[in-house]
Amino acid sequence: MTFIRVQKGRKDAAGNYIGGSASLVNSHYQPELDNPYKQELVESLGKIIFLDSDRKKGTFLSKTRGLVEYDVDSGLFRSVSDPSFKEEFCDFRPSETVFGDSYAVLEMMKSSGMIGILNNISKNEFFAEKLLCHTVYEVLKNGTKITCDRFIERSFLSSVLQLRPQSLRTDSEYFKKMGEFDTRKHFFREFVQLMRKRNPDFGTACYVDSTPLDNAIRNLPTNRLCSHGLDSVGVQTRLALVLDRATGLPVWYDIFPGNVPDVSTVDRISADVGEYLGIQISDLVLDAGYVRKELVSRYRIGSSEKSLIARMPDRHGYGVKTIFAKYRNQFSNGKYHFVRENHTYFGKKHLHKVFGHEVFAYVYLDNENADAAFRDYMSENKEEYDKMGMGEKNWVRYRGGFFILISNLDKTPAEILDDYFGRAFIETVFKTEKEYLKLLPLCKNNEDTVNGKILQDVISTIVYMGIRSKCRQSGRSVSDILWDLQYLKAVRRSDGTLHMSIYNKQAREVLELFGVNPVQIIKSGTYRNSLIFQK
């Protein structure tokens, strides 16, 4: 049982607490012990602003959370609803905040030049501060459901920046400005210029990637242009990414209706990146929705300098079932098997004609996916399966893991699959949980804010990839390494300085890995200037 324990409490005439301090305590009953009731401190709630007489709900001034309400029954912390409390304590900033992880990310952004890019695209200082907050938040939140304002409240940034963390609760205007085309163009132009100073070949070999966005974005006009009700790919707005071939870093993106990806989409995006950034796309790795007659005609074997790898759609005229029937009896032949990401694949190269044009068809069977899909099907459709003919049974048995990639490249099946799966690398970097690009709740967004959220996540992805490249040297994950820095706290003094807790061995090793110097004292104003005015 969880309850609120009061120390040195003061009450008003009605019996409610209006002073003192409070803690959140958990009580356990363990009958086997001599003293069966054991109490465990969960969290210090700080100064009592108001607590009802039964100690179930109150408002507290916490050192780590700031001004919050807590309800014992729901177990939730909430923003303060009483306007009189808000007015009195609106300028309160927690005196003790998490320092290590945010500091490391910001210092790496400084050394990489990302801080300068963000300042160059910012409309004003307030916008620059919000951009910093959202970037650090996206990099560090690590799949948790904490909101941006709560995260920044607990970070030392709340003591450094001038904006109040509460202003981050409603950021539609911020994302709308981020979603403006000029902002997107300005950012990518600055980023490509920075990277080309380090490597003149950066951005000269990119490929177009495409991923469906959730169709729950009610106010996104491109969804209304889609073919609803046809299939899971065709009904959704799609995100096209242009990535640097060598590094995987994004250098452009666009969104468009899910039922129109074809060769004209590739042409339009290629023209955009050529005009705005001077980038030439040389590799295409595409989904099945792109594979139409015009695309196959242009990128058939020996017809183009651009390489193509695309998934063959399971539609009439492509010959998927014919190829399946030809190679089904070879699925158990160990000569054609290889392993990728703990999955065993059958792979065979096949010269094939699509719309009269020759392409290489790379035939695959993912054994693990095929087995899992077949088990799921049989658990619910055994009677239907028993009525099928032998050919249909064979198709149902393997279809969950069977797919074909077409290409104008003459490589081994394993090499082509590696190239194709490289398109999923960017999705992994974006740290997708259930949603793509942190777009939930999508129903509250429109086209401008969605564009802004995508650009925000692209920026965070670039920062995250820089951190991950450092972490590879240690063999540990990003989240594991950053966890070692969360123990570093910063205490704010009345003179505006921040004093750090003692660095343990693990924290010093992580900072050394990142190339960041440990500090003991930071002057808030000076450090803010180093963030906001760096170019």
C-alpha positions as CSV (number, residue, x, y, z in Angstrom):
1,M,0.0,0.0,0.0
2,T,1.3,3.4,-0.9
3,F,0.6,6.5,1.3
4,I,1.9,10.0,1.9
5,R,3.9,10.5,5.1
6,V,4.0,14.0,6.5
7,Q,6.8,15.5,8.5
8,K,6.3,18.7,10.6
9,G,3.0,19.3,9.0
10,R,0.9,22.5,9.6
11,K,-2.9,22.4,9.2
12,D,-5.5,25.0,8.5
13,A,-8.9,25.3,10.3
14,A,-10.4,22.6,8.0
15,G,-7.7,20.1,8.9
16,N,-6.0,20.3,5.5
17,Y,-2.2,20.5,5.5
18,I,-0.7,23.8,4.3
19,G,2.9,23.4,5.4
20,G,5.6,20.9,6.2
21,S,7.2,18.3,4.0
22,A,6.0,15.0,2.6
23,S,7.3,11.7,1.2
24,L,5.7,8.9,-0.8
25,V,6.0,5.7,1.1
26,N,5.2,2.1,0.3
27,S,4.1,-0.3,3.1
28,H,4.5,-4.1,2.8
29,Y,3.0,-6.7,5.1
30,Q,5.3,-9.7,5.6
31,P,3.8,-12.0,8.3
32,E,6.9,-14.2,8.5
33,L,8.9,-11.3,10.0
34,D,9.0,-10.3,13.7
35,N,8.0,-6.8,12.6
36,P,5.6,-7.7,9.7
37,Y,5.0,-4.1,8.5
38,K,7.9,-2.8,6.4
39,Q,7.9,0.8,5.0
40,E,10.0,1.7,2.0
41,L,10.6,5.3,0.8
42,V,9.5,5.7,-2.9
43,E,10.2,9.4,-3.4
44,S,10.5,12.7,-1.5
45,L,7.6,14.9,-2.5
46,G,9.2,18.0,-1.0
47,K,7.4,21.0,0.5
48,I,3.6,20.7,1.1
49,I,1.7,23.5,-0.7
50,F,-1.6,21.8,0.0
51,L,-2.6,18.3,1.2
52,D,-6.2,17.3,2.0
53,S,-6.9,16.0,5.5
54,D,-7.0,12.3,4.5
55,R,-3.6,12.7,2.8
56,K,-4.8,11.3,-0.5
57,K,-4.3,14.2,-2.8
58,G,-2.1,17.3,-2.7
59,T,0.2,19.8,-4.3
60,F,3.9,19.7,-3.6
61,L,7.1,21.7,-4.5
62,S,9.5,18.9,-5.3
63,K,13.2,19.3,-5.7
64,T,13.2,17.0,-8.8
65,R,9.7,17.5,-10.3
66,G,9.0,21.1,-9.5
67,L,5.4,22.1,-8.7
68,V,3.2,19.0,-9.1
69,E,0.0,17.5,-7.9
70,Y,-0.1,13.9,-6.8
71,D,-3.0,11.5,-6.2
72,V,-2.5,8.4,-4.1
73,D,-5.5,6.6,-5.6
74,S,-4.4,6.9,-9.2
75,G,-0.7,7.0,-8.4
76,L,-0.1,9.8,-11.0
77,F,1.7,13.1,-11.0
78,R,-0.1,15.9,-12.8
79,S,0.4,19.5,-13.8
80,V,-0.9,21.9,-11.2
81,S,-4.5,22.9,-12.0
82,D,-5.0,25.7,-9.4
83,P,-4.1,29.0,-11.1
84,S,-3.2,30.7,-7.8
85,F,-0.5,28.1,-7.2
86,K,0.7,28.5,-10.8
87,E,1.0,32.2,-10.4
88,E,2.9,32.0,-7.1
89,F,5.3,29.4,-8.2
90,C,5.5,29.9,-12.0
91,D,9.2,30.8,-11.9
92,F,10.2,27.9,-9.7
93,R,12.9,25.7,-11.2
94,P,14.0,22.5,-9.4
95,S,17.2,23.0,-7.4
96,E,18.5,19.5,-8.1
97,T,18.4,18.2,-11.7
98,V,19.7,15.4,-13.9
99,F,22.9,16.6,-15.5
100,G,25.1,13.9,-17.1
101,D,23.2,12.6,-20.1
102,S,21.9,16.0,-21.3
103,Y,25.3,17.6,-20.9
104,A,27.1,14.8,-22.8
105,V,24.6,15.1,-25.7
106,L,24.9,18.9,-25.9
107,E,28.7,18.8,-25.8
108,M,28.7,16.2,-28.7
109,M,26.3,18.4,-30.6
110,K,28.7,21.3,-30.1
111,S,31.8,19.4,-31.3
112,S,29.9,18.0,-34.3
113,G,28.7,21.4,-35.5
114,M,25.0,20.5,-35.1
115,I,24.4,23.3,-32.5
116,G,25.6,25.8,-35.1
117,I,23.2,24.4,-37.7
118,L,20.2,24.5,-35.4
119,N,21.0,28.1,-34.4
120,N,21.3,29.1,-38.1
121,I,17.8,27.7,-38.9
122,S,16.2,29.2,-35.8
123,K,13.8,32.1,-36.1
124,N,14.8,33.6,-32.8
125,E,16.3,32.7,-29.4
126,F,13.1,31.3,-28.0
127,F,12.7,29.0,-31.1
128,A,16.4,28.0,-30.7
129,E,15.8,27.0,-27.1
130,K,12.8,24.9,-28.0
131,L,14.7,23.2,-30.8
132,L,17.4,22.3,-28.4
133,C,15.0,20.9,-25.8
134,H,13.1,18.7,-28.3
135,T,16.3,17.4,-29.8
136,V,17.8,16.4,-26.5
137,Y,14.5,14.9,-25.3
138,E,14.0,12.8,-28.5
139,V,17.6,11.4,-28.2
140,L,17.4,10.6,-24.5
141,K,13.8,9.6,-23.8
142,N,14.6,6.0,-24.8
143,G,11.0,4.7,-25.4
144,T,9.6,6.0,-22.1
145,K,6.3,7.9,-22.1
146,I,7.6,11.0,-20.3
147,T,6.6,14.2,-22.0
148,C,9.0,16.8,-23.2
149,D,8.1,19.4,-20.6
150,R,8.5,16.8,-17.7
151,F,11.8,15.6,-19.1
152,I,13.3,19.2,-19.4
153,E,12.0,20.0,-15.9
154,R,14.2,17.2,-14.5
155,S,17.1,18.2,-16.7
156,F,19.8,20.8,-15.9
157,L,18.6,22.6,-19.0
158,S,15.7,23.9,-16.9
159,S,18.2,26.0,-15.0
160,V,20.2,27.1,-18.0
161,L,17.6,28.1,-20.6
162,Q,15.2,31.1,-20.3
163,L,12.1,29.3,-21.5
164,R,9.9,27.7,-18.9
165,P,9.5,23.9,-19.3
166,Q,5.7,24.3,-19.1
167,S,5.8,26.1,-22.5
168,L,6.8,22.8,-24.1
169,R,3.4,21.2,-23.3
170,T,1.7,22.8,-26.3
171,D,4.0,23.1,-29.2
172,S,1.8,23.0,-32.3
173,E,3.1,26.4,-33.4
174,Y,6.7,25.2,-33.0
175,F,6.1,22.1,-35.1
176,K,4.2,24.2,-37.6
177,K,7.2,26.4,-38.1
178,M,9.5,23.4,-38.2
179,G,7.2,22.0,-40.9
180,E,7.7,24.9,-43.3
181,F,9.4,24.0,-46.5
182,D,12.0,26.8,-46.1
183,T,13.0,25.4,-42.7
184,R,13.5,21.9,-44.1
185,K,15.5,23.2,-47.1
186,H,17.6,25.5,-44.9
187,F,18.5,22.6,-42.4
188,F,19.5,20.1,-45.1
189,R,21.5,22.6,-47.0
190,E,23.4,23.6,-43.9
191,F,23.9,19.9,-42.9
192,V,25.2,18.8,-46.3
193,Q,27.6,21.7,-46.4
194,L,28.9,20.8,-43.0
195,M,29.4,17.2,-43.9
196,R,31.0,18.0,-47.2
197,K,33.7,20.1,-45.4
198,R,34.7,16.9,-43.7
199,N,34.2,14.5,-46.7
200,P,33.8,16.0,-50.2
201,D,32.1,12.8,-51.4
202,F,29.3,13.1,-48.8
203,G,25.8,12.9,-50.4
204,T,27.0,11.9,-53.8
205,A,25.6,8.4,-53.6
206,C,22.1,8.4,-52.0
207,Y,19.1,6.2,-52.4
208,V,15.4,6.8,-52.0
209,D,13.6,4.9,-49.3
210,S,9.9,4.8,-48.5
211,T,7.8,3.9,-45.4
212,P,4.1,4.2,-44.8
213,L,2.9,6.7,-42.1
214,D,0.0,5.9,-39.9
215,N,-3.3,6.6,-41.6
216,A,-4.8,8.0,-38.3
217,I,-3.4,11.5,-39.2
218,R,-6.9,12.9,-39.8
219,N,-6.0,16.3,-41.2
220,L,-3.3,15.1,-43.6
221,P,-4.5,15.9,-47.1
222,T,-2.3,13.3,-48.8
223,N,-4.3,10.6,-46.9
224,R,-7.5,11.7,-48.7
225,L,-5.8,11.0,-52.0
226,C,-5.0,7.4,-51.1
227,S,-6.9,4.3,-52.2
228,H,-8.5,3.4,-49.0
229,G,-9.6,-0.2,-48.5
230,L,-7.2,-1.8,-51.0
231,D,-4.1,-2.9,-49.1
232,S,-2.0,-1.9,-46.2
233,V,0.6,-0.1,-48.3
234,G,-1.7,1.7,-50.7
235,V,-3.9,3.3,-48.1
236,Q,-1.3,5.2,-46.2
237,T,0.7,8.4,-46.7
238,R,4.3,7.5,-47.4
239,L,7.6,9.0,-46.2
240,A,10.4,9.1,-48.7
241,L,13.9,9.4,-47.3
242,V,17.1,10.2,-49.2
243,L,20.1,8.8,-47.4
244,D,23.8,9.1,-47.8
245,R,24.9,5.8,-49.1
246,A,28.1,5.6,-47.1
247,T,26.8,6.8,-43.7
248,G,23.1,6.2,-43.8
249,L,22.5,9.8,-42.6
250,P,19.3,11.4,-44.0
251,V,19.8,14.3,-46.4
252,W,16.2,14.9,-47.5
253,Y,12.6,13.7,-46.9
254,D,9.2,14.1,-48.5
255,I,5.7,12.8,-47.9
256,F,3.2,11.9,-50.6
257,P,0.0,9.8,-51.1
258,G,0.5,6.1,-50.6
259,N,-1.1,5.1,-53.8
260,V,1.1,7.1,-56.2
261,P,4.7,6.0,-55.7
262,D,6.1,5.3,-59.1
263,V,9.0,6.5,-61.3
264,S,7.6,10.0,-61.3
265,T,7.9,10.1,-57.5
266,V,11.6,9.2,-57.8
267,D,12.1,11.8,-60.6
268,R,10.5,14.5,-58.5
269,I,12.5,13.8,-55.4
270,S,15.7,13.4,-57.4
271,A,15.1,16.8,-59.0
272,D,14.4,18.4,-55.6
273,V,17.6,17.2,-54.0
274,G,19.6,18.0,-57.1
275,E,18.3,21.6,-57.2
276,Y,18.4,22.4,-53.5
277,L,21.4,20.4,-52.3
278,G,23.4,19.5,-55.4
279,I,23.0,15.8,-54.7
280,Q,22.7,13.1,-57.3
281,I,20.8,9.9,-56.4
282,S,22.6,6.8,-57.7
283,D,20.9,4.0,-55.9
284,L,17.2,3.1,-55.5
285,V,16.0,0.7,-52.8
286,L,12.2,0.7,-53.1
287,D,9.0,-1.0,-51.9
288,A,6.7,-3.0,-54.1
289,G,4.4,0.0,-54.7
290,Y,7.0,1.6,-57.0
291,V,7.4,-1.4,-59.3
292,R,5.4,-0.5,-62.3
293,K,5.9,-0.8,-66.1
294,E,7.7,2.6,-66.4
295,L,10.1,1.9,-63.6
296,V,11.0,-1.6,-64.8
297,S,11.5,-0.2,-68.4
298,R,13.9,2.5,-67.2
299,Y,15.9,0.4,-64.7
300,R,16.1,-3.0,-66.6
301,I,19.4,-4.7,-66.9
302,G,22.0,-2.6,-68.6
303,S,19.7,0.4,-69.2
304,S,20.7,2.9,-66.4
305,E,23.6,4.1,-64.4
306,K,21.4,4.0,-61.3
307,S,21.1,0.7,-59.4
308,L,17.7,-0.6,-58.4
309,I,16.6,-3.1,-55.8
310,A,12.8,-3.4,-55.3
311,R,10.4,-5.8,-53.8
312,M,8.3,-7.6,-56.5
313,P,4.5,-7.0,-55.9
314,D,2.3,-10.1,-55.7
315,R,0.0,-9.0,-58.5
316,H,-1.1,-10.3,-61.8
317,G,1.5,-10.0,-64.6
318,Y,4.6,-10.2,-62.4
319,G,4.9,-14.0,-62.2
320,V,5.3,-14.5,-58.5
321,K,3.3,-17.7,-58.3
322,T,5.2,-19.1,-61.4
323,I,8.6,-18.4,-59.8
324,F,7.3,-19.9,-56.5
325,A,6.3,-23.2,-58.3
326,K,9.7,-23.4,-60.1
327,Y,11.8,-23.2,-56.9
328,R,9.5,-24.7,-54.2
329,N,11.2,-28.1,-54.4
330,Q,14.6,-26.5,-53.8
331,F,13.6,-24.8,-50.5
332,S,15.2,-27.6,-48.5
333,N,18.5,-27.6,-50.5
334,G,21.3,-26.5,-48.1
335,K,23.4,-25.3,-51.0
336,Y,21.2,-22.2,-51.3
337,H,20.8,-21.3,-47.6
338,F,22.5,-18.6,-45.6
339,V,21.8,-16.8,-42.2
340,R,21.1,-13.1,-41.6
341,E,20.0,-11.6,-38.2
342,N,19.3,-15.1,-36.7
343,H,17.0,-16.0,-39.6
344,T,17.7,-18.8,-42.1
345,Y,17.1,-17.8,-45.7
346,F,16.8,-19.7,-49.0
347,G,18.1,-17.5,-51.8
348,K,18.4,-18.1,-55.6
349,K,19.0,-15.7,-58.5
350,H,16.7,-16.0,-61.5
351,L,16.7,-14.1,-64.8
352,H,13.2,-13.0,-65.3
353,K,11.1,-10.8,-67.6
354,V,8.7,-8.2,-66.2
355,F,6.6,-6.4,-68.8
356,G,8.9,-7.7,-71.5
357,H,12.1,-6.4,-69.8
358,E,14.8,-8.5,-68.3
359,V,15.7,-8.1,-64.6
360,F,17.3,-10.3,-62.0
361,A,14.8,-11.8,-59.7
362,Y,16.2,-12.8,-56.4
363,V,14.0,-15.5,-54.8
364,Y,13.9,-15.8,-51.0
365,L,12.3,-17.8,-48.3
366,D,12.6,-16.7,-44.7
367,N,12.2,-20.1,-42.9
368,E,11.4,-18.6,-39.5
369,N,8.8,-16.2,-40.8
370,A,7.2,-18.9,-43.0
371,D,6.9,-21.3,-40.1
372,A,5.5,-18.7,-37.7
373,A,2.9,-17.5,-40.3
374,F,1.8,-21.1,-41.1
375,R,1.3,-22.0,-37.4
376,D,-0.8,-18.9,-36.9
377,Y,-2.9,-19.7,-40.0
378,M,-3.4,-23.3,-39.0
379,S,-4.5,-22.4,-35.5
380,E,-7.6,-20.6,-36.9
381,N,-8.1,-22.0,-40.4
382,K,-7.4,-25.8,-40.3
383,E,-10.8,-26.7,-41.9
384,E,-10.3,-24.3,-44.7
385,Y,-6.7,-25.6,-45.3
386,D,-8.0,-29.2,-45.4
387,K,-10.3,-28.3,-48.3
388,M,-7.5,-26.8,-50.5
389,G,-5.8,-28.5,-53.4
390,M,-2.1,-29.4,-53.1
391,G,-0.8,-26.4,-55.0
392,E,-2.7,-24.0,-52.8
393,K,-1.6,-25.8,-49.7
394,N,2.0,-25.4,-50.7
395,W,1.5,-21.7,-51.3
396,V,-0.1,-21.2,-47.9
397,R,2.6,-23.2,-46.2
398,Y,5.4,-20.9,-47.4
399,R,3.8,-17.5,-48.3
400,G,4.5,-16.0,-44.9
401,G,8.3,-16.1,-45.6
402,F,8.4,-16.0,-49.4
403,F,9.4,-12.8,-51.3
404,I,11.2,-11.8,-54.5
405,L,13.5,-8.8,-55.0
406,I,14.1,-7.5,-58.5
407,S,17.3,-5.7,-59.5
408,N,19.5,-4.6,-62.3
409,L,22.5,-5.6,-60.3
410,D,24.3,-9.0,-60.8
411,K,25.2,-10.1,-57.3
412,T,24.7,-13.1,-55.0
413,P,21.3,-13.4,-53.2
414,A,22.9,-12.8,-49.9
415,E,24.5,-9.5,-51.1
416,I,21.3,-8.2,-52.6
417,L,19.4,-9.0,-49.4
418,D,22.0,-7.1,-47.3
419,D,21.5,-4.1,-49.6
420,Y,17.8,-4.3,-49.3
421,F,17.8,-4.7,-45.6
422,G,20.0,-1.6,-45.4
423,R,16.8,0.3,-46.0
424,A,15.5,-0.8,-42.6
425,F,18.6,0.5,-40.9
426,I,17.2,4.0,-40.8
427,E,14.0,2.8,-39.2
428,T,16.0,1.1,-36.5
429,V,17.9,4.3,-35.8
430,F,14.6,6.1,-35.5
431,K,14.0,3.9,-32.5
432,T,10.5,2.9,-33.5
433,E,8.4,1.3,-30.8
434,K,4.9,0.9,-32.2
435,E,4.7,4.2,-34.1
436,Y,7.0,5.6,-36.7
437,L,8.8,8.8,-36.1
438,K,7.2,9.6,-32.7
439,L,4.0,10.8,-34.5
440,L,1.5,9.7,-31.8
441,P,-1.1,11.0,-31.1
442,L,-1.5,11.4,-34.8
443,C,-5.1,12.5,-34.8
444,K,-4.1,15.8,-33.3
445,N,-1.7,16.7,-36.2
446,N,-2.1,18.3,-39.6
447,E,0.2,18.3,-42.6
448,D,2.4,21.2,-41.2
449,T,2.9,19.7,-37.8
450,V,3.6,16.2,-39.2
451,N,6.3,17.7,-41.5
452,G,7.7,19.5,-38.5
453,K,7.7,16.3,-36.3
454,I,9.5,14.4,-39.1
455,L,12.2,17.1,-39.5
456,Q,12.6,17.1,-35.7
457,D,13.1,13.4,-35.6
458,V,15.5,13.5,-38.6
459,I,17.6,16.0,-36.5
460,S,17.4,13.8,-33.4
461,T,18.3,10.8,-35.6
462,I,21.5,12.4,-36.9
463,V,22.6,13.2,-33.3
464,Y,21.7,9.7,-32.1
465,M,23.7,8.1,-34.9
466,G,26.7,10.2,-33.9
467,I,26.4,8.9,-30.3
468,R,25.9,5.4,-31.5
469,S,29.1,5.5,-33.6
470,K,31.0,6.3,-30.4
471,C,29.3,3.6,-28.5
472,R,30.3,0.9,-31.0
473,Q,33.9,1.2,-29.7
474,S,32.8,0.0,-26.3
475,G,30.5,-2.8,-27.5
476,R,27.6,-1.5,-25.3
477,S,24.2,0.0,-26.4
478,V,23.5,3.7,-26.4
479,S,20.8,3.4,-23.7
480,D,23.1,1.3,-21.5
481,I,26.0,3.9,-21.7
482,L,23.8,6.9,-21.2
483,W,22.3,5.3,-18.1
484,D,25.7,5.6,-16.5
485,L,25.4,9.4,-16.8
486,Q,22.0,9.8,-15.3
487,Y,23.4,9.5,-11.8
488,L,25.3,12.8,-12.3
489,K,23.2,15.6,-10.7
490,A,23.5,19.4,-10.8
491,V,22.5,21.6,-7.9
492,R,21.5,25.2,-8.7
493,R,22.7,27.9,-6.3
494,S,21.2,31.3,-5.8
495,D,24.0,33.0,-7.8
496,G,22.9,31.1,-10.9
497,T,25.8,28.6,-10.9
498,L,25.3,24.8,-11.2
499,H,27.4,22.5,-9.0
500,M,27.9,18.9,-10.1
501,S,27.9,15.8,-8.0
502,I,31.0,13.7,-7.8
503,Y,31.9,11.9,-11.0
504,N,32.1,8.1,-10.5
505,K,34.4,5.9,-12.5
506,Q,31.7,4.8,-15.0
507,A,30.7,8.4,-15.7
508,R,34.2,9.5,-16.3
509,E,34.8,6.6,-18.7
510,V,31.7,7.4,-20.7
511,L,32.6,11.1,-21.0
512,E,36.1,10.1,-22.1
513,L,34.5,7.8,-24.7
514,F,32.4,10.7,-26.0
515,G,35.4,13.2,-25.9
516,V,33.6,15.4,-23.3
517,N,35.5,17.0,-20.5
518,P,33.9,16.7,-17.0
519,V,33.1,20.0,-15.3
520,Q,32.4,20.8,-11.6
521,I,30.8,24.2,-12.0
522,I,28.7,25.8,-14.8
523,K,27.6,29.4,-15.0
524,S,24.0,29.3,-16.3
525,G,24.3,32.4,-18.5
526,T,27.6,31.6,-19.9
527,Y,26.6,28.1,-20.8
528,R,23.4,29.3,-22.4
529,N,25.3,31.7,-24.6
530,S,27.5,28.8,-25.8
531,L,24.4,26.9,-26.8
532,I,22.3,29.6,-28.4
533,F,24.9,31.9,-30.0
534,Q,27.3,29.3,-31.4
535,K,27.4,29.4,-35.2
